[in-house]
Amino acid sequence: MTKLTEHLQTLEKSDLIAQQMSEADLEYIFKHVFTQESVYQSLLRTDRRQLHQQVGEALEMLFAPALKGEEQPEAPDNLPLLLAYHFETSGDVERALKYLKVAADKAAAAYANQEAGELYSRALALLDDQDYAQRWELLAAREVVLDRLGERDRQATQLTLMQTLAELMADDTRLAVTHNRRAAYFDKISEYQAAAEAAEVGLRAARRSGNRRLEAQSLNRLARAAWRRFDYPAVKKWADEALEALKMVGEPATKTVSLLHLGRASYRLGEYDQALEYIHAAQDFTRYTDDQESAAVADLILGWIYQRLGDYELAEQHYRLALEKRRMIGDRYGEATALSHLGWVAWDQQRYTEGLRYCLEALDISQSIGDRENEAYALTGLGLNHEQLGNLDTARSNYEEALLIHREIGAMTLAMFDQAGLARIALAQQDQPAARHYITPVAEWIQAGNAQQFWDPWSIYLWAYQGLKALGETETAQQILTEAHTLLHQRAKAISDDKLRYCFFEKVAVNREIERAWQQG
């Protein structure tokens, strides 16, 4: 009998350990966690570190195939995290960093965003302050996670640190990535001019670096900025330039974003067939790359298109798919956007109570992550649904809040939508001066040629026509109706699908009303 066996038997008789019989090899476990902790703490610190090092190295040898990406069923699911723990405790910083990053990347890929952020933070704490390159890489990875979580203050800090490190290294590639990510950050907090400026800086850095993929990403960020300005020809210009830059380097994920921009712009210009073609092409790339974020965007845009065409069931289906993907990713920004759109399509389907529920949920998320644009969009959706339920005072309050935010962020087109809503409320409450106050800027905006670029011009046209007619301004009202009717038929001619063209005229209530008003003269 060996001394080890004697010691184990003595401990077993003392009821401190027990054989773990479920395993093929004979193993012992402590019967009480306090006993285990007491024994562990009794070891000298140097001995503990040495034992952790030995355990870590033994695990590396035992599960070498799994660490190489090969199938090894007996390997623990948390193997990288387990190895990181042992090497971190042993003081082997190099291997601890290696496995912490593997564990963090694995968590991020599985959209376990909170866990991934904590693991990146642990890795950063171990890193030498002078290791700028590796520190930048870890900060960049953590910034993506914080973006998904909507933690905007922490995200802004990451971007500042990333820029500082990139400048210290005089690394144009890292600078381009940083400014592109900063452009995305500004876009999500509704600072659209700052987003455009960051994208321009990113483009200059990308071109200095000679990196065509990064150049295309910067061009896509400029396309996004143009989209925010409702400059759809510019969106197409930047997206086409991005595709041109990608001809030599491929990069399906970036090409997908360009196609999504082209689809967005085509949709806003009323080129529905072309828009569907671009978005379906983008969907094909997302299946090839398993790009869930772009797949969610594609579903959202398809929802927009089918909602405007009057196929509300198909629109709702795509919004639900977008919501499902955003929740899987853990993207709070995208989740709120999908919810608010579900609230609007519920309004189209006259399911007003359900619409309120979606918009309230979207509002809560948007306010918690500082998403001003979607906060206002959810508020407008609340106003629409409350108005139809007869809650006019609540609807007015919702429209007023949304109008204030839209003005603050410079979204004047959406502000017109809110003003039209306030005019309707004022007329319903027989307050003609207030109705005139709100509807006059809307009419002037339409007459200046702005309505044709709005994603839902028909509602604006109809409400302006009805409001002006109720106020006795029949000549201006008729001019607006004429423009609406002409554009309605122009857009309809561009819809090749017979079913969708029928839905466009018959299922979209405002389109039916425009046609009826025109027929009545």
FIMILUM-233721 format. One record per residue (C-alpha): residue in one letter; z, x, y. Coordinates in steps of 0.1 Angstrom, whole numbers, padded with zeros to 4 digits, always signed. Example, Ala and Ser with C-alpha at 12.3 -4.5 7.8 and 13.67 -1.06 7.14 Angstrom:
<rs>
A+0078+0123-0045S+0071+0137-0011
</rs>
This chain:
<rs>
M+0000+0000+0000T-0010+0015+0034K+0013+0016+0063L-0009-0008+0082T-0006-0033+0054E+0032-0029+0053H+0034-0035+0091L+0012-0066+0088Q+0033-0080+0060T+0065-0074+0080L+0051-0092+0110E+0039-0120+0088K+0074-0124+0072S+0088-0125+0107D+0065-0155+0115L+0048-0136+0143I+0013-0135+0128A-0006-0154+0102Q-0037-0148+0081Q-0068-0165+0094M-0082-0177+0061S-0113-0195+0075E-0130-0162+0079A-0148-0143+0052D-0130-0111+0061L-0092-0109+0062E-0080-0113+0098Y-0047-0120+0114I-0039-0140+0145F-0008-0143+0166K+0010-0176+0159H+0022-0179+0195V+0004-0169+0227F+0036-0157+0242T+0041-0132+0214Q+0005-0120+0218E+0011-0115+0256S+0044-0097+0250V+0028-0073+0226Y-0001-0067+0249Q+0021-0060+0279S+0042-0036+0259L+0012-0013+0255L+0008+0016+0280R-0019+0009+0305T-0040+0039+0293D-0037+0025+0257R-0048-0009+0268R-0078+0005+0286Q-0087+0026+0256L-0084-0004+0232H-0106-0025+0255Q-0132+0003+0256Q-0132+0005+0218V-0135-0033+0214G-0163-0034+0239E-0182-0006+0221A-0176-0022+0187L-0190-0055+0200E-0220-0037+0213M-0227-0022+0179L-0220-0053+0160F-0242-0076+0181A-0268-0051+0191P-0297-0074+0179A-0284-0103+0200L-0282-0080+0230K-0318-0071+0225G-0328-0107+0225E-0331-0111+0188E-0318-0140+0167Q-0282-0133+0155P-0264-0166+0147E-0229-0151+0144A-0231-0136+0180P-0207-0154+0204D-0225-0176+0231N-0204-0158+0258L-0212-0123+0244P-0222-0108+0278L-0192-0122+0295L-0169-0110+0267L-0184-0075+0270A-0180-0076+0308Y-0144-0085+0304H-0136-0056+0280F-0155-0030+0300E-0142-0042+0333T-0106-0039+0319S-0113-0005+0304G-0126+0008+0337D-0161+0013+0325V-0177+0001+0357E-0213+0009+0348R-0212-0012+0317A-0190-0039+0332L-0216-0043+0360K-0244-0044+0335Y-0229-0073+0315L-0216-0092+0345K-0251-0093+0359V-0265-0104+0325A-0238-0131+0323A-0244-0142+0359D-0282-0143+0355K-0278-0163+0323A-0255-0188+0341A-0279-0191+0370A-0309-0197+0346A-0289-0225+0330Y-0281-0239+0365A-0243-0233+0359N-0243-0225+0396Q-0206-0223+0403E-0200-0200+0374A-0230-0178+0383G-0217-0174+0419E-0183-0163+0407L-0198-0138+0383Y-0220-0123+0410S-0189-0120+0432R-0171-0101+0404A-0200-0078+0401L-0201-0072+0438A-0164-0064+0439L-0170-0036+0414L-0200-0021+0431D-0199+0011+0451D-0202+0004+0489Q-0230+0029+0492D-0252+0014+0464Y-0273-0006+0489A-0301-0014+0465Q-0280-0029+0438R-0258-0047+0463W-0288-0063+0479E-0301-0075+0445L-0267-0091+0437L-0265-0107+0472A-0300-0121+0469A-0292-0136+0435R-0259-0152+0448E-0278-0166+0479V-0301-0186+0456V-0270-0201+0439L-0254-0209+0472D-0286-0226+0483R-0285-0249+0453L-0249-0257+0460G-0256-0264+0496E-0229-0240+0508R-0247-0232+0540D-0220-0212+0558R-0217-0188+0529Q-0254-0187+0524A-0259-0177+0561T-0234-0148+0556Q-0254-0137+0525L-0286-0136+0544T-0271-0116+0572L-0257-0090+0547M-0291-0089+0529Q-0309-0082+0562T-0285-0055+0572L-0289-0037+0539A-0327-0041+0539E-0328-0026+0574L-0305+0003+0564M-0329+0011+0535A-0359+0005+0558D-0373-0016+0529D-0400-0039+0540T-0402-0056+0507R-0366-0066+0508L-0369-0075+0545A-0398-0099+0537V-0378-0116+0509T-0348-0119+0532H-0367-0134+0561N-0386-0158+0538R-0353-0170+0524R-0339-0173+0559A-0369-0195+0568A-0360-0217+0538Y-0324-0218+0550F-0333-0228+0585D-0356-0255+0572K-0328-0271+0552I-0305-0272+0582S-0332-0287+0604E-0337-0257+0626Y-0374-0259+0624Q-0384-0235+0652A-0361-0209+0638A-0376-0214+0603A-0411-0208+0617E-0399-0176+0635A-0382-0163+0604A-0414-0169+0584E-0435-0150+0610V-0411-0120+0607G-0413-0122+0570L-0451-0122+0571R-0452-0091+0592A-0428-0073+0568A-0447-0085+0538R-0480-0071+0552R-0464-0038+0561S-0452-0036+0525G-0486-0044+0511N-0471-0069+0488R-0496-0098+0485R-0473-0120+0466L-0447-0118+0494E-0474-0123+0519A-0484-0156+0502Q-0448-0167+0502S-0445-0161+0539L-0477-0180+0545N-0463-0209+0524R-0432-0208+0547L-0455-0211+0577A-0472-0240+0560R-0438-0257+0557A-0431-0250+0593A-0464-0266+0603W-0455-0296+0581R-0424-0300+0602R-0445-0301+0633F-0468-0328+0617D-0496-0303+0621Y-0513-0311+0588P-0546-0291+0595A-0523-0260+0601V-0505-0268+0568K-0538-0266+0550K-0548-0234+0568W-0517-0215+0559A-0517-0228+0523D-0553-0218+0518E-0545-0184+0532A-0517-0181+0507L-0540-0190+0478E-0565-0163+0491A-0537-0137+0492L-0528-0146+0455K-0564-0141+0442M-0557-0104+0433V-0521-0109+0420G-0519-0142+0403E-0483-0154+0406P-0484-0190+0393A-0451-0200+0409T-0462-0191+0444K-0496-0207+0438T-0478-0239+0428V-0461-0240+0462S-0494-0236+0480L-0509-0265+0460L-0478-0286+0468H-0484-0280+0505L-0520-0289+0502G-0510-0321+0484R-0485-0329+0511A-0509-0324+0539S-0537-0344+0522Y-0513-0373+0516R-0502-0373+0553L-0539-0373+0564G-0546-0404+0542E-0566-0383+0517Y-0549-0399+0487D-0574-0388+0460Q-0574-0353+0472A-0536-0353+0474L-0532-0365+0438E-0556-0338+0426Y-0536-0311+0443I-0503-0324+0430H-0515-0328+0394A-0528-0292+0395A-0494-0281+0407Q-0478-0300+0379D-0499-0281+0354F-0486-0248+0367T-0450-0260+0366R-0454-0268+0329Y-0468-0234+0323T-0440-0216+0342D-0412-0240+0335D-0406-0242+0372Q-0382-0271+0374E-0377-0269+0412S-0415-0272+0419A-0418-0299+0393A-0391-0319+0411V-0410-0314+0444A-0442-0326+0427D-0425-0357+0415L-0411-0364+0449I-0446-0361+0465L-0461-0384+0438G-0433-0408+0447W-0444-0407+0483I-0480-0413+0475Y-0475-0442+0451Q-0450-0458+0474R-0475-0458+0503L-0502-0471+0479G-0479-0500+0468D-0473-0490+0432Y-0436-0492+0436E-0427-0490+0400L-0446-0457+0396A-0431-0444+0428E-0396-0453+0416Q-0403-0436+0383H-0413-0403+0400Y-0383-0405+0423R-0360-0408+0393L-0377-0379+0376A-0372-0358+0408L-0335-0369+0409E-0330-0360+0372K-0345-0325+0377R-0325-0319+0409R-0293-0328+0391M-0301-0305+0362I-0308-0277+0386G-0276-0285+0405D-0296-0287+0438R-0275-0309+0461Y-0302-0309+0489G-0329-0321+0465E-0305-0346+0449A-0298-0362+0483T-0335-0364+0492A-0344-0381+0459L-0315-0406+0463S-0325-0416+0499H-0361-0421+0487L-0349-0443+0459G-0330-0463+0486W-0362-0468+0506V-0383-0478+0476A-0356-0503+0467W-0360-0518+0501D-0398-0521+0495Q-0389-0539+0463Q-0364-0562+0481R-0335-0548+0460Y-0314-0544+0492T-0279-0540+0476E-0292-0513+0453G-0310-0496+0482L-0277-0495+0501R-0260-0478+0471Y-0286-0451+0469C-0286-0444+0506L-0248-0443+0508E-0248-0417+0480A-0275-0397+0498L-0256-0399+0531D-0224-0386+0515I-0241-0356+0499S-0262-0348+0530Q-0232-0348+0553S-0212-0326+0529I-0240-0299+0529G-0251-0301+0565D-0285-0316+0558R-0292-0333+0591E-0327-0344+0583N-0318-0363+0551E-0286-0376+0567A-0308-0394+0593Y-0332-0405+0567A-0304-0421+0546L-0291-0437+0578T-0325-0453+0585G-0326-0465+0549L-0292-0481+0553G-0304-0498+0585L-0335-0512+0567N-0315-0526+0538H-0286-0539+0560E-0312-0556+0583Q-0327-0575+0554L-0293-0586+0542G-0286-0600+0577N-0260-0574+0586L-0276-0568+0620D-0247-0551+0638T-0243-0526+0610A-0281-0521+0609R-0282-0514+0646S-0254-0489+0642N-0273-0471+0614Y-0305-0470+0634E-0286-0456+0665E-0270-0428+0645A-0303-0419+0629L-0321-0420+0662L-0295-0396+0677I-0300-0371+0648H-0338-0373+0649R-0338-0365+0686E-0314-0336+0681I-0335-0320+0654G-0368-0328+0672A-0381-0352+0646M-0396-0375+0672T-0420-0393+0648L-0390-0405+0628A-0372-0414+0660M-0400-0439+0667F-0393-0455+0633D-0356-0459+0644Q-0366-0473+0678A-0389-0499+0662G-0359-0509+0641L-0337-0512+0671A-0363-0533+0689R-0364-0557+0659I-0327-0561+0659A-0327-0567+0697L-0353-0594+0693A-0334-0610+0664Q-0303-0611+0687Q-0324-0624+0716D-0319-0594+0738Q-0353-0590+0753P-0344-0562+0778A-0331-0540+0749A-0361-0548+0728R-0385-0538+0756H-0364-0506+0762Y-0369-0496+0726I-0405-0508+0719T-0422-0495+0750P-0419-0457+0740V-0432-0467+0705A-0462-0484+0720E-0469-0454+0743W-0465-0430+0713I-0491-0450+0693Q-0515-0452+0723A-0513-0414+0726G-0528-0411+0691N-0497-0400+0673A-0494-0428+0647Q-0523-0419+0626Q-0505-0387+0614F-0473-0405+0604W-0465-0409+0567D-0460-0447+0571P-0480-0457+0602W-0485-0493+0590S-0448-0502+0596I-0448-0487+0630Y-0481-0504+0639L-0469-0538+0627W-0435-0537+0643A-0449-0525+0676Y-0475-0553+0675Q-0449-0580+0666G-0425-0567+0692L-0450-0565+0720K-0464-0599+0712A-0429-0615+0712L-0424-0599+0747G-0456-0614+0760E-0476-0581+0761T-0505-0595+0742E-0532-0572+0754T-0514-0540+0743A-0503-0557+0711Q-0539-0565+0702Q-0550-0530+0709I-0524-0516+0685L-0534-0542+0659T-0570-0533+0662E-0562-0496+0657A-0540-0504+0627H-0566-0526+0610T-0594-0500+0615L-0573-0472+0601L-0561-0494+0572H-0596-0500+0560Q-0606-0463+0566R-0578-0452+0544A-0586-0478+0518K-0621-0466+0514A-0608-0432+0504I-0589-0447+0474S-0612-0444+0444D-0588-0461+0419D-0594-0499+0420K-0559-0508+0409L-0544-0486+0436R-0567-0500+0463Y-0556-0535+0453C-0519-0525+0454F-0526-0509+0488F-0538-0542+0503E-0518-0567+0483K-0485-0551+0473V-0476-0533+0505A-0461-0561+0526V-0468-0546+0560N-0505-0540+0551R-0508-0577+0541E-0492-0587+0574I-0516-0565+0594E-0546-0581+0576R-0532-0616+0581A-0525-0610+0618W-0561-0596+0622Q-0576-0626+0605Q-0556-0650+0627G-0569-0632+0658
</rs>
